Amino acid sequence: MRILGIDPGLQTTGFGVVDVDGHELQYVASGTIKTTHLDRGDLPARLKVLYEGIKEVRSRYQPDAAAVEIVFVNVNPQATLLLGQARGACVTALVACDLSVAEYTALQMKQAVAGTGRAAKAEVQQMVKRLLRLPGLPGKDAADALGLAITHAHAGAAMARIATAAALGKKTTGMYRDGRAH
């Protein structure tokens, strides 16, 4: 299975691609999609670059699944909203390419890759380098994206089983049909 990890950002979005065969991980590619060449005030153009960049990465590497970092509210609500829009452009591009998208928090990724949810970016970079047997450190954004792909490689199957079990036990009485109120 080939997994594409995405670390969304409005200025720099990291991507990482790994192949998984059982418990074996193999590095395929990583990099960034940048919007820094565009006017900071031109949000639609920046979102378009992210959307098209993700579609290009998907087309080039043909992943079977994707993992994206979940955005949380931070101190600056405006920055959080902008980051959320960048994440939305990335997720939309993945879904438009018919990829299943798993979502993980930064804490979950750090726990899976470095063994602690409080790991610094440098620790994540070092562990990604070790886990994928890379000759050098990947960039910070690419390392986070590779970390998300690794997290999905390790946790994805278990989370899918949990979701299936939860759906089997789900109570349907009083629920809306197709997500709409009638």
C-alpha positions as CSV (number, residue, x, y, z in Angstrom):
1,M,0.0,0.0,0.0
2,R,1.2,3.5,-0.8
3,I,0.3,6.3,1.6
4,L,0.5,10.0,1.1
5,G,0.9,12.2,4.2
6,I,-0.1,15.9,4.1
7,D,1.0,18.5,6.6
8,P,-1.2,21.5,5.5
9,G,0.0,25.0,5.7
10,L,-1.0,28.2,3.8
11,Q,2.6,29.2,3.0
12,T,4.2,25.7,3.0
13,T,2.4,22.4,2.8
14,G,4.5,19.3,3.3
15,F,3.9,16.0,1.6
16,G,5.4,12.6,2.1
17,V,4.9,9.3,0.3
18,V,5.7,5.9,1.8
19,D,5.2,2.3,0.7
20,V,4.0,-0.2,3.3
21,D,4.4,-3.9,3.0
22,G,3.4,-5.6,6.3
23,H,5.5,-3.8,8.9
24,E,8.1,-2.7,6.4
25,L,8.2,1.0,5.4
26,Q,9.9,2.3,2.4
27,Y,10.5,6.0,1.5
28,V,9.2,7.0,-1.9
29,A,9.2,10.8,-2.0
30,S,8.7,14.0,0.0
31,G,8.7,17.7,-0.4
32,T,6.7,20.9,-0.1
33,I,4.2,22.9,-2.0
34,K,4.8,26.6,-1.5
35,T,2.6,29.7,-2.0
36,T,5.2,32.2,-0.8
37,H,5.7,33.5,-4.3
38,L,2.1,34.8,-4.3
39,D,0.7,37.9,-2.6
40,R,-0.2,37.1,1.0
41,G,-3.6,38.8,0.5
42,D,-4.6,36.7,-2.5
43,L,-6.1,33.8,-0.6
44,P,-8.0,32.2,-3.5
45,A,-4.8,32.0,-5.6
46,R,-2.9,30.4,-2.8
47,L,-5.6,27.8,-2.2
48,K,-5.6,27.1,-5.9
49,V,-1.8,26.4,-5.8
50,L,-2.3,24.0,-2.9
51,Y,-5.2,22.2,-4.6
52,E,-3.4,21.8,-7.9
53,G,-0.2,20.9,-6.1
54,I,-1.9,18.1,-4.1
55,K,-3.5,16.8,-7.3
56,E,-0.1,16.8,-9.1
57,V,1.5,14.8,-6.2
58,R,-1.4,12.4,-6.3
59,S,-1.0,12.0,-10.1
60,R,2.8,11.5,-9.9
61,Y,3.0,9.0,-7.0
62,Q,-0.4,7.2,-7.2
63,P,-1.1,6.7,-3.5
64,D,-3.8,4.3,-2.3
65,A,-4.7,6.4,0.8
66,A,-3.9,9.7,2.4
67,A,-3.4,11.0,5.9
68,V,-3.8,14.6,6.8
69,E,-3.1,16.5,10.0
70,I,-6.1,17.9,11.9
71,V,-5.9,21.6,12.7
72,F,-6.6,22.9,16.2
73,V,-7.5,26.4,17.3
74,N,-4.4,28.2,18.5
75,V,-3.8,31.6,20.1
76,N,-4.5,33.5,16.9
77,P,-8.0,32.7,15.6
78,Q,-7.4,34.4,12.2
79,A,-4.3,32.2,11.6
80,T,-6.4,29.2,12.6
81,L,-9.1,30.1,10.1
82,L,-6.5,30.5,7.3
83,L,-4.8,27.2,8.1
84,G,-8.2,25.6,8.1
85,Q,-8.9,26.9,4.6
86,A,-5.5,25.5,3.5
87,R,-6.3,22.2,5.0
88,G,-9.7,22.2,3.3
89,A,-8.1,22.8,-0.1
90,C,-5.8,19.8,0.5
91,V,-8.6,17.5,1.7
92,T,-10.8,18.6,-1.2
93,A,-8.0,17.8,-3.7
94,L,-7.5,14.3,-2.1
95,V,-11.2,13.5,-2.1
96,A,-11.6,14.8,-5.7
97,C,-8.9,12.2,-6.6
98,D,-11.0,9.5,-5.0
99,L,-8.5,8.9,-2.2
100,S,-9.7,7.8,1.3
101,V,-8.5,10.4,3.8
102,A,-7.5,9.6,7.4
103,E,-7.0,12.4,9.9
104,Y,-4.6,12.5,12.8
105,T,-3.7,15.1,15.3
106,A,-0.1,16.4,15.7
107,L,0.0,14.7,19.1
108,Q,-1.1,11.3,17.6
109,M,1.6,11.6,14.9
110,K,4.3,12.5,17.4
111,Q,3.3,9.7,19.7
112,A,3.4,7.2,16.8
113,V,6.7,8.4,15.4
114,A,8.7,9.6,18.3
115,G,7.0,7.8,21.2
116,T,5.8,11.0,22.9
117,G,3.2,13.6,22.0
118,R,5.5,16.4,23.2
119,A,8.2,15.6,20.7
120,A,9.9,18.7,19.1
121,K,10.1,19.0,15.3
122,A,13.7,18.1,15.4
123,E,12.9,14.8,17.2
124,V,10.2,14.0,14.6
125,Q,12.8,14.7,11.8
126,Q,15.3,12.4,13.5
127,M,12.8,9.5,14.0
128,V,11.5,9.8,10.4
129,K,15.1,9.6,9.2
130,R,15.6,6.5,11.3
131,L,12.3,4.7,10.5
132,L,12.7,5.3,6.7
133,R,16.5,4.8,6.7
134,L,17.1,8.2,5.0
135,P,20.6,9.4,4.3
136,G,19.7,12.9,5.7
137,L,17.1,14.8,7.6
138,P,14.0,15.7,5.7
139,G,12.7,19.3,6.0
140,K,10.4,20.0,8.9
141,D,7.2,20.1,6.9
142,A,8.1,17.1,4.8
143,A,9.1,15.2,8.0
144,D,5.7,15.9,9.6
145,A,4.0,14.7,6.4
146,L,6.1,11.5,6.3
147,G,5.2,11.1,10.0
148,L,1.5,11.3,9.2
149,A,2.0,8.6,6.5
150,I,3.9,6.4,9.0
151,T,1.2,7.0,11.6
152,H,-1.4,5.8,9.1
153,A,0.7,2.8,8.2
154,H,0.8,1.7,11.8
155,A,-2.6,2.9,13.1
156,G,-4.8,2.9,10.0
157,A,-5.8,-0.8,10.1
158,A,-6.6,-0.7,13.8
159,M,-8.6,2.5,13.4
160,A,-10.6,1.0,10.5
161,R,-11.5,-2.0,12.6
162,I,-12.6,0.3,15.5
163,A,-14.7,2.4,13.1
164,T,-16.3,-0.7,11.7
165,A,-17.1,-2.1,15.1
166,A,-18.5,1.3,16.2
167,A,-20.7,1.4,13.1
168,L,-22.1,-2.1,13.8
169,G,-23.1,-1.0,17.2
170,K,-24.5,2.4,16.2
171,K,-28.0,3.2,17.2
172,T,-30.1,4.4,14.2
173,T,-33.3,5.3,16.0
174,G,-33.9,9.1,15.9
175,M,-31.1,9.7,13.4
176,Y,-31.5,11.8,10.3
177,R,-31.6,10.0,6.9
178,D,-28.6,11.0,4.7
179,G,-27.6,13.6,7.2
180,R,-30.6,15.8,6.4
181,A,-33.5,16.8,8.6
182,H,-36.9,15.9,7.1
